């Protein structure tokens, strides 16, 4: 069911500083910030040859990332995103196996313009998992 690793998401307290660190210190290609109001975040993608890093920053006080940063003020790894060929089929298989899908269970459109779902971290060794339809 799982395809390639699409990205590793890191919550950051200062989006501009984190993007500059990847661009200026590590020499990575850094995309422009992108607001994602439906998800309550602003994202910056770091393009790597084999995957991406997604820097996440709260977009407003009700952002789920604000809560994460309150617990982890320096930031940290927030989730892993894997590609799947058919997000509805993946969801149905996961639900049948007892995994929990966060939210309504219906995919939302993610930062890449594709359907995404999040899986409960307690079902995956403490790691929040995002699935993105490839």
SESEKOL-485835 format. One line per 8 residues: number of its first residue (from 1); their letters; for each residue x, y, z of C-alpha. Coordinates in pm, 1 decimal. Each point is the difference from the previous one (the first is absolute). Layout:
N
NUM> A> X Y Z  ...
***
This chain:
134
1> XXXXXXXX> 0.0 0.0 0.0  272.9 252.5 91.2  192.0 171.9 -272.8  303.2 218.9 40.0  70.3 233.9 289.8  -136.4 333.1 -121.2  130.1 221.0 281.2  104.9 34.6 360.3
9> XXXXXXXX> -180.4 289.2 170.3  176.3 208.3 264.5  -188.0 252.2 213.5  207.6 315.7 45.2  -43.3 304.4 225.5  157.5 237.2 -257.9  -79.7 -91.1 -360.7  226.4 261.1 -157.3
17> XXXXXXXX> 301.0 -100.4 211.6  -54.1 -370.5 -64.3  -32.3 54.0 -376.6  314.2 213.9 0.4  190.2 -270.2 187.0  -87.0 -262.0 -262.5  67.5 241.4 -287.3  311.1 182.9 124.0
25> XXXXXXXX> 167.9 -250.1 230.5  -91.6 -329.3 -165.4  -26.6 127.5 -359.0  -342.4 -149.2 -66.1  -260.8 121.7 -246.3  -269.7 168.6 208.8  -346.3 79.0 -135.3  -196.3 313.9 92.3
33> XXXXXXXX> -229.7 -7.2 305.1  -350.1 -124.8 -75.2  -300.6 64.6 226.5  -230.9 -298.4 48.8  -300.9 143.7 188.7  -199.9 -325.1 -8.5  280.4 -165.9 197.2  90.0 302.6 215.3
41> XXXXXXXX> 362.9 14.1 -114.1  247.7 181.8 -216.3  239.7 -238.4 -172.0  335.0 22.4 -171.6  124.6 -297.6 -200.3  368.7 -87.4 -16.9  65.7 -193.0 -320.7  240.3 -293.3 29.3
49> XXXXXXXX> 100.9 -247.7 -271.6  -199.6 -286.5 154.3  -271.3 168.2 212.1  -97.0 331.3 160.8  12.6 163.5 340.3  -312.6 197.1 90.9  48.9 281.0 249.8  -325.1 71.4 187.1
57> XXXXXXXX> -89.7 318.3 182.4  -331.5 93.9 164.9  -245.2 201.4 -204.0  -206.2 160.9 274.1  -43.2 -82.5 369.8  -224.8 -304.0 -59.9  258.8 -179.0 -212.5  76.2 -359.1 101.3
65> XXXXXXXX> 366.2 94.5 -38.5  -35.9 266.6 270.8  -84.6 -274.7 249.2  292.8 -210.7 -119.1  239.5 293.9 39.5  -139.1 78.8 346.6  114.5 -348.9 103.0  318.9 15.6 -209.5
73> XXXXXXXX> 111.8 366.6 -4.9  309.7 -71.4 -209.6  -205.4 -187.1 -259.4  41.8 -357.3 -113.8  -113.4 -272.7 -235.3  -377.0 21.1 -30.6  -93.8 -272.9 -251.2  106.3 -226.6 -283.9
81> XXXXXXXX> -186.9 6.6 -330.5  -25.3 -306.4 -221.8  -149.7 -20.3 -346.2  -283.9 -240.2 -79.7  -151.4 -76.0 -340.0  -363.5 17.7 115.9  -66.5 191.9 321.1  -359.0 -123.0 39.4
89> XXXXXXXX> 106.1 -364.9 -35.1  289.9 57.8 243.1  -237.2 161.9 251.3  -250.0 -283.0 -26.1  270.3 -264.2 48.2  142.9 184.2 301.0  -341.6 45.7 161.8  -76.4 -370.4 -54.4
97> XXXXXXXX> 325.6 -86.0 178.0  -91.9 218.6 299.8  215.2 304.5 -75.3  -146.9 342.3 77.0  -22.9 272.4 -262.0  -1.2 349.3 148.2  -277.9 248.5 -71.0  -308.2 -100.4 -193.7
105> XXXXXXXX> 177.7 -276.3 -189.6  -52.5 185.0 -326.2  315.6 111.6 -182.0  84.5 370.8 -9.3  210.5 167.8 -264.9  358.3 34.4 123.3  285.3 237.3 -79.8  79.5 -180.3 -326.4
113> XXXXXXXX> -360.3 33.3 -120.1  -65.9 -372.2 52.3  -230.5 -182.3 243.6  150.4 -74.5 342.4  -99.0 -178.2 321.8  167.1 -19.8 339.6  21.9 -314.7 212.0  -4.3 -0.1 380.1
121> XXXXXXXX> 353.2 -11.6 144.3  -102.1 -244.4 274.3  -66.9 -256.2 -272.6  344.9 47.6 -160.2  261.5 -11.8 275.8  -55.3 359.1 107.2  52.1 142.7 -349.1  -262.0 210.4 -176.3
129> XXXXXX> -33.1 -133.5 -355.1  -128.4 193.5 -298.4  -110.9 -184.7 -310.9  -0.6 187.3 -330.0  -152.5 -131.7 -320.1  274.8 -19.4 -260.9
***
